């Protein structure tokens, strides 16, 4: 799990988007970007929690901050899953 949150080397999303590719034309890019953002946020939350644990920090403010970040991520994930489901449903309707 050492490479969690590391950017993948195979596709540079920013290069693709700056080249004129639109998310509307390739909805899979939305999911790729979302997956990367979720992984990066989870990795950062993990880093902060491990760092706090190693430092012996048990601040209520830290716990609240991590809790807020996880709650926000839970909402993002919920809507991301709904969008994936809708995209899959629309794609299957065509066939």
N, C-alpha and C positions, 0 to 999 in steps of 0.2 A: 504494500500500500504506500510505498515511498513515492511513487510517481503520481499520486492523486493530485489533481489540480494543475498538472504540468500541461502546457499547451501541446497539442499534437503537431507533428512535423509535416504530415501529409498534405493538408489543405489549409491554406491561409484564407480564412473567411473574409477578413478585411480586404484582401486583394480581390476576391471574387466580387464583393459588393461594390468596391470602387471601380471595377471594370464595367459596371452597368448592369450586372445581373440583379434582377429585382426579386424580392421575396414572394411577391404575388405570382411571378412566373415559375418559381421553384420553391414551393412551400416546404420541401424537405430541409432547405437551408434554415428556416425558422426553427425547426426541431433540433438541428445540429447546433445552432447558436444557443438555443435554450439549454440543451444538455450540457454544453461546455460551461455556460454561466452557472448552472446548478452545481456542477462538479467543483468549479472554482470557489463558489460560496461555501459549500460544505467543507472544502479543504481549508478555507480561511477560518471558519468557525472551529474546526478541529485544531488548527494551529493555535488559535487564541486560547482554547480550553486547555490544551497541553501546556502551553507557556504559563498560564495561570496556575495550573496544577504544580508544575515544576518550581514555580516561585512561591508556592504556598498561599497564593491569593485566594481568599474566600469572600471577596467583596459581594455584597448584595447587589450593587450596581452592575457588576460584571455578569452575575447570574441573570439579572433582568435584561441586560443587553443581549446576551446569548439567547435568552428565551424569545425576545422580540424578533431577533434575526431568524430563529428557527420557525416561529409562527408565520413570518412573512414568507419564508421559503416554502412552508407547507401550503400556503395559498397559491403561490406561483406554481408549485408542482400540481396542485389540483386543477388549475386552469390549463396548464400545459397538457396534462393527461386528457382533459376534455377536448382540447384542440387536436391532439393526436387521434382520439377516437373519431371525431368529426371528419378529419382528413381521411382516415381509413374508410369510414362509411361512404364518403363521397367518391373515393377512388373505386371502391367495390361496386357502387351503383352503376358505374360506367360499363362494367363488364357483364 
